[in-house]
Amino acid sequence: MPNPTQVTRSRFEIEQDGQTSYLEFETDAQGWMTLWHTEVAESQRGKGIALELVTTAFQYARDHSLEVDVICPVALHVLETHPEFQSLVRPK
């Protein structure tokens, strides 16, 4: 049985034109996913990569029945424009 305080850090990545952009997140054994930070390579900004990373994270949470805690400002912005993900977010 996993330790209830066990936290796994990971990230979703997109590599394009030799540049890596990513979204850092954590999951824990209690069914939570925390979205910490999105970083898009400067040369790749304005191409929808951040939206793709955040959408991937929310879809991952949905597919794995995780509740989401959003710290990342980019992910918070996506929530404002994509209400279909609101049901995944931890109530404040």
Rosetta constraint file for C-alpha pairs under 8 A:
AtomPair CA 2 CA 6 HARMONIC 7.03 0.50
AtomPair CA 2 CA 29 HARMONIC 6.66 0.50
AtomPair CA 3 CA 29 HARMONIC 7.09 0.50
AtomPair CA 4 CA 28 HARMONIC 7.41 0.50
AtomPair CA 4 CA 29 HARMONIC 5.30 0.50
AtomPair CA 4 CA 30 HARMONIC 6.38 0.50
AtomPair CA 5 CA 28 HARMONIC 6.90 0.50
AtomPair CA 5 CA 29 HARMONIC 6.82 0.50
AtomPair CA 6 CA 28 HARMONIC 5.78 0.50
AtomPair CA 6 CA 29 HARMONIC 6.13 0.50
AtomPair CA 7 CA 26 HARMONIC 6.41 0.50
AtomPair CA 7 CA 27 HARMONIC 5.70 0.50
AtomPair CA 7 CA 28 HARMONIC 4.50 0.50
AtomPair CA 7 CA 29 HARMONIC 7.02 0.50
AtomPair CA 8 CA 26 HARMONIC 5.37 0.50
AtomPair CA 8 CA 27 HARMONIC 5.30 0.50
AtomPair CA 8 CA 28 HARMONIC 6.23 0.50
AtomPair CA 9 CA 24 HARMONIC 7.43 0.50
AtomPair CA 9 CA 25 HARMONIC 5.92 0.50
AtomPair CA 9 CA 26 HARMONIC 4.40 0.50
AtomPair CA 9 CA 27 HARMONIC 6.72 0.50
AtomPair CA 10 CA 24 HARMONIC 5.96 0.50
AtomPair CA 10 CA 25 HARMONIC 5.56 0.50
AtomPair CA 10 CA 26 HARMONIC 6.10 0.50
AtomPair CA 11 CA 22 HARMONIC 6.30 0.50
AtomPair CA 11 CA 23 HARMONIC 5.30 0.50
AtomPair CA 11 CA 24 HARMONIC 4.31 0.50
AtomPair CA 11 CA 25 HARMONIC 5.67 0.50
AtomPair CA 12 CA 22 HARMONIC 5.41 0.50
AtomPair CA 12 CA 23 HARMONIC 5.28 0.50
AtomPair CA 12 CA 24 HARMONIC 6.74 0.50
AtomPair CA 12 CA 53 HARMONIC 6.60 0.50
AtomPair CA 12 CA 56 HARMONIC 7.82 0.50
AtomPair CA 12 CA 57 HARMONIC 7.41 0.50
AtomPair CA 13 CA 20 HARMONIC 6.55 0.50
AtomPair CA 13 CA 21 HARMONIC 5.64 0.50
AtomPair CA 13 CA 22 HARMONIC 4.29 0.50
AtomPair CA 13 CA 23 HARMONIC 6.66 0.50
AtomPair CA 13 CA 53 HARMONIC 7.31 0.50
AtomPair CA 14 CA 20 HARMONIC 5.71 0.50
AtomPair CA 14 CA 21 HARMONIC 5.31 0.50
AtomPair CA 14 CA 22 HARMONIC 6.30 0.50
AtomPair CA 14 CA 49 HARMONIC 7.60 0.50
AtomPair CA 14 CA 53 HARMONIC 7.62 0.50
AtomPair CA 15 CA 19 HARMONIC 5.46 0.50
AtomPair CA 15 CA 20 HARMONIC 4.36 0.50
AtomPair CA 15 CA 21 HARMONIC 6.34 0.50
AtomPair CA 16 CA 20 HARMONIC 6.54 0.50
AtomPair CA 16 CA 44 HARMONIC 7.75 0.50
AtomPair CA 19 CA 41 HARMONIC 6.16 0.50
AtomPair CA 19 CA 43 HARMONIC 7.94 0.50
AtomPair CA 19 CA 44 HARMONIC 7.69 0.50
AtomPair CA 20 CA 40 HARMONIC 7.40 0.50
AtomPair CA 20 CA 41 HARMONIC 6.39 0.50
AtomPair CA 21 CA 38 HARMONIC 7.75 0.50
AtomPair CA 21 CA 39 HARMONIC 5.60 0.50
AtomPair CA 21 CA 40 HARMONIC 4.39 0.50
AtomPair CA 21 CA 41 HARMONIC 5.45 0.50
AtomPair CA 21 CA 49 HARMONIC 7.62 0.50
AtomPair CA 22 CA 38 HARMONIC 5.73 0.50
AtomPair CA 22 CA 39 HARMONIC 5.41 0.50
AtomPair CA 22 CA 40 HARMONIC 6.46 0.50
AtomPair CA 22 CA 53 HARMONIC 6.88 0.50
AtomPair CA 23 CA 35 HARMONIC 7.46 0.50
AtomPair CA 23 CA 36 HARMONIC 7.43 0.50
AtomPair CA 23 CA 37 HARMONIC 5.58 0.50
AtomPair CA 23 CA 38 HARMONIC 4.18 0.50
AtomPair CA 23 CA 39 HARMONIC 6.35 0.50
AtomPair CA 23 CA 53 HARMONIC 6.19 0.50
AtomPair CA 23 CA 54 HARMONIC 7.12 0.50
AtomPair CA 23 CA 57 HARMONIC 7.99 0.50
AtomPair CA 24 CA 35 HARMONIC 6.35 0.50
AtomPair CA 24 CA 36 HARMONIC 5.52 0.50
AtomPair CA 24 CA 37 HARMONIC 5.21 0.50
AtomPair CA 24 CA 38 HARMONIC 6.35 0.50
AtomPair CA 25 CA 33 HARMONIC 6.79 0.50
AtomPair CA 25 CA 34 HARMONIC 5.40 0.50
AtomPair CA 25 CA 35 HARMONIC 4.54 0.50
AtomPair CA 25 CA 36 HARMONIC 5.38 0.50
AtomPair CA 25 CA 37 HARMONIC 7.27 0.50
AtomPair CA 26 CA 33 HARMONIC 5.51 0.50
AtomPair CA 26 CA 34 HARMONIC 5.15 0.50
AtomPair CA 26 CA 35 HARMONIC 6.81 0.50
AtomPair CA 26 CA 36 HARMONIC 7.70 0.50
AtomPair CA 27 CA 31 HARMONIC 7.07 0.50
AtomPair CA 27 CA 32 HARMONIC 5.54 0.50
AtomPair CA 27 CA 33 HARMONIC 4.36 0.50
AtomPair CA 27 CA 34 HARMONIC 6.42 0.50
AtomPair CA 28 CA 32 HARMONIC 5.60 0.50
AtomPair CA 28 CA 33 HARMONIC 6.78 0.50
AtomPair CA 31 CA 65 HARMONIC 7.30 0.50
AtomPair CA 31 CA 66 HARMONIC 4.99 0.50
AtomPair CA 31 CA 67 HARMONIC 6.32 0.50
AtomPair CA 32 CA 66 HARMONIC 5.33 0.50
AtomPair CA 32 CA 67 HARMONIC 4.92 0.50
AtomPair CA 32 CA 68 HARMONIC 5.79 0.50
AtomPair CA 32 CA 69 HARMONIC 7.20 0.50
AtomPair CA 33 CA 61 HARMONIC 6.99 0.50
AtomPair CA 33 CA 66 HARMONIC 6.14 0.50
AtomPair CA 33 CA 67 HARMONIC 6.07 0.50
AtomPair CA 33 CA 68 HARMONIC 4.79 0.50
AtomPair CA 33 CA 69 HARMONIC 6.17 0.50
AtomPair CA 34 CA 68 HARMONIC 5.71 0.50
AtomPair CA 34 CA 69 HARMONIC 4.64 0.50
AtomPair CA 34 CA 70 HARMONIC 5.83 0.50
AtomPair CA 34 CA 71 HARMONIC 7.10 0.50
AtomPair CA 35 CA 57 HARMONIC 7.95 0.50
AtomPair CA 35 CA 68 HARMONIC 7.30 0.50
AtomPair CA 35 CA 69 HARMONIC 6.37 0.50
AtomPair CA 35 CA 70 HARMONIC 5.02 0.50
AtomPair CA 35 CA 71 HARMONIC 5.80 0.50
AtomPair CA 35 CA 72 HARMONIC 5.87 0.50
AtomPair CA 35 CA 75 HARMONIC 7.41 0.50
AtomPair CA 36 CA 70 HARMONIC 6.88 0.50
AtomPair CA 36 CA 71 HARMONIC 5.18 0.50
AtomPair CA 36 CA 72 HARMONIC 4.90 0.50
AtomPair CA 37 CA 71 HARMONIC 7.33 0.50
AtomPair CA 37 CA 72 HARMONIC 4.83 0.50
AtomPair CA 37 CA 73 HARMONIC 7.69 0.50
AtomPair CA 37 CA 74 HARMONIC 7.82 0.50
AtomPair CA 38 CA 50 HARMONIC 6.85 0.50
AtomPair CA 38 CA 53 HARMONIC 7.83 0.50
AtomPair CA 38 CA 54 HARMONIC 7.97 0.50
AtomPair CA 38 CA 72 HARMONIC 6.70 0.50
AtomPair CA 38 CA 74 HARMONIC 6.65 0.50
AtomPair CA 38 CA 75 HARMONIC 7.86 0.50
AtomPair CA 39 CA 50 HARMONIC 7.62 0.50
AtomPair CA 40 CA 44 HARMONIC 6.44 0.50
AtomPair CA 40 CA 45 HARMONIC 6.14 0.50
AtomPair CA 40 CA 49 HARMONIC 7.03 0.50
AtomPair CA 40 CA 50 HARMONIC 6.47 0.50
AtomPair CA 41 CA 45 HARMONIC 6.51 0.50
AtomPair CA 44 CA 49 HARMONIC 7.39 0.50
AtomPair CA 45 CA 49 HARMONIC 7.20 0.50
AtomPair CA 48 CA 52 HARMONIC 6.28 0.50
AtomPair CA 49 CA 53 HARMONIC 6.17 0.50
AtomPair CA 50 CA 54 HARMONIC 6.17 0.50
AtomPair CA 50 CA 74 HARMONIC 7.31 0.50
AtomPair CA 51 CA 55 HARMONIC 5.92 0.50
AtomPair CA 51 CA 78 HARMONIC 6.92 0.50
AtomPair CA 52 CA 56 HARMONIC 6.02 0.50
AtomPair CA 53 CA 57 HARMONIC 6.30 0.50
AtomPair CA 54 CA 58 HARMONIC 6.30 0.50
AtomPair CA 54 CA 74 HARMONIC 7.80 0.50
AtomPair CA 54 CA 75 HARMONIC 5.83 0.50
AtomPair CA 54 CA 78 HARMONIC 7.31 0.50
AtomPair CA 55 CA 59 HARMONIC 6.09 0.50
AtomPair CA 56 CA 60 HARMONIC 6.05 0.50
AtomPair CA 57 CA 61 HARMONIC 6.25 0.50
AtomPair CA 58 CA 62 HARMONIC 6.19 0.50
AtomPair CA 58 CA 68 HARMONIC 7.92 0.50
AtomPair CA 58 CA 85 HARMONIC 6.69 0.50
AtomPair CA 58 CA 88 HARMONIC 7.59 0.50
AtomPair CA 59 CA 63 HARMONIC 6.03 0.50
AtomPair CA 60 CA 64 HARMONIC 6.14 0.50
AtomPair CA 61 CA 65 HARMONIC 5.84 0.50
AtomPair CA 61 CA 66 HARMONIC 4.73 0.50
AtomPair CA 61 CA 67 HARMONIC 6.77 0.50
AtomPair CA 61 CA 68 HARMONIC 7.06 0.50
AtomPair CA 61 CA 88 HARMONIC 7.43 0.50
AtomPair CA 62 CA 66 HARMONIC 6.26 0.50
AtomPair CA 62 CA 88 HARMONIC 7.00 0.50
AtomPair CA 66 CA 88 HARMONIC 7.30 0.50
AtomPair CA 67 CA 88 HARMONIC 5.21 0.50
AtomPair CA 67 CA 89 HARMONIC 5.78 0.50
AtomPair CA 67 CA 90 HARMONIC 5.97 0.50
AtomPair CA 68 CA 88 HARMONIC 5.65 0.50
AtomPair CA 68 CA 89 HARMONIC 4.53 0.50
AtomPair CA 68 CA 90 HARMONIC 5.53 0.50
AtomPair CA 69 CA 89 HARMONIC 5.88 0.50
AtomPair CA 69 CA 90 HARMONIC 5.44 0.50
AtomPair CA 70 CA 75 HARMONIC 6.68 0.50
AtomPair CA 70 CA 76 HARMONIC 6.52 0.50
AtomPair CA 70 CA 89 HARMONIC 7.28 0.50
AtomPair CA 71 CA 75 HARMONIC 7.71 0.50
AtomPair CA 71 CA 76 HARMONIC 7.46 0.50
AtomPair CA 72 CA 76 HARMONIC 6.32 0.50
AtomPair CA 73 CA 77 HARMONIC 6.23 0.50
AtomPair CA 74 CA 78 HARMONIC 6.37 0.50
AtomPair CA 75 CA 79 HARMONIC 6.28 0.50
AtomPair CA 76 CA 80 HARMONIC 6.59 0.50
AtomPair CA 77 CA 81 HARMONIC 6.72 0.50
AtomPair CA 78 CA 82 HARMONIC 5.81 0.50
AtomPair CA 79 CA 83 HARMONIC 5.82 0.50
AtomPair CA 79 CA 85 HARMONIC 6.41 0.50
AtomPair CA 79 CA 86 HARMONIC 6.51 0.50
AtomPair CA 82 CA 86 HARMONIC 7.84 0.50
AtomPair CA 85 CA 89 HARMONIC 7.25 0.50
